[in-house]
Amino acid sequence: DFKHVDREKHFAGTGVYNDVILQNLQQLVDAGKSVIARIPVIPRFNTGIGTARAMAKKLKEIGVKEVHLLPFHQFGQNKYTQLGLTYEMENVKQLHPDILENYQKAFLDEGLDCSFH
């Protein structure tokens, strides 16, 4: 999963930098492996069109050809409740592909095969 192109924002949102993720993608592409970059599209984190464009450019630069967008949903909320954890995204609406057409277009415009999953 590639969650954000900005190293510091990736760290702020995930607790890890994206360096290893990008290095692994590059190594796989360089080794001739078929790579599908999965991008969870997360409200308030990486849903901006500028972010999508920057991510698309980075993936194209690496040589990735296919991207799966994973729109945010509320399926994980029950798991957090069962574990007694606070679910910070509780009142955030699900993202549907039809409202993410411009997000997807940023990847298509870079020549990447991009679909929702």
Beta strands, then each sheet from edge to edge (+ up, - down):
strand 1: 36-41
strand 2: 66-71
strand 3: 113-116
sheet 1: 1+ 2+ 3+
end
